[in-house]
Amino acid sequence: MDVKEAIESRRARRSLVPVSIDRETIEDLARCASLSASCYNKQPWRYEFVAGGEKLEDMFDTLAKGNEWAKKASMIIAVHSKVEDDCLVAGREYYLFDTGMATAHLILRAVELGLVAHPIAGFDEEKVKAALGLGGEETVITLIIVGKLADKIDPELTSWQKEAEEERPERLPLEKFARIFD
């Protein structure tokens, strides 16, 4: 699979079945994230890979209503950073952008490996910090829900979630988000 194929096949799927995720796979995902560009090579991204046991159950307890589907995940990756790890250029805080780029690398590698890697915003940040022992200065940017795509749509999903499983939600036309000066 090339990069364009990974981009085109990446979807925020919610119908998951368990899959074994070994340490080698986790290290592979982390290495791919580590190769991302960052301002002055500060590499502000931090990842907590929770791939089983009691800690994964603790992470399930941080999920917001509507994300119950994520309790079928085989792994949750907490993505976090802090402003102190940033490079400040003309007052701009780059740590969120840099961490987002690195996370995109990780997600695309997961897709290439045949995994679903679905980032979510629906979680309680303070509960995540408590579950993982993160400091108050950390910003938990997203949780990435990781699993294997099920053969059938999960009947427990809401109607709009089922619809999004069946067909990729519509993307904005280029003229809505891209201006081209040539």
Secondary structure, 3 states (H helix, E strand, C coil): CCHHHHHHHCCCCCCEECCCCCHHHHHHHHHHHHCCCCHHHCCCCEEEEECCHHHHHHHHCCECCCCHHHHHCCEEEEEEECHHHCCEECCEECHHHHHHHHHHHHHHHHHHCCCEEEEECCECHHHHHHHHCCCCCCEEEEEEEEEEECCCCCCCCCHHHHHHHHCCCCCCCHHHHCCCCC
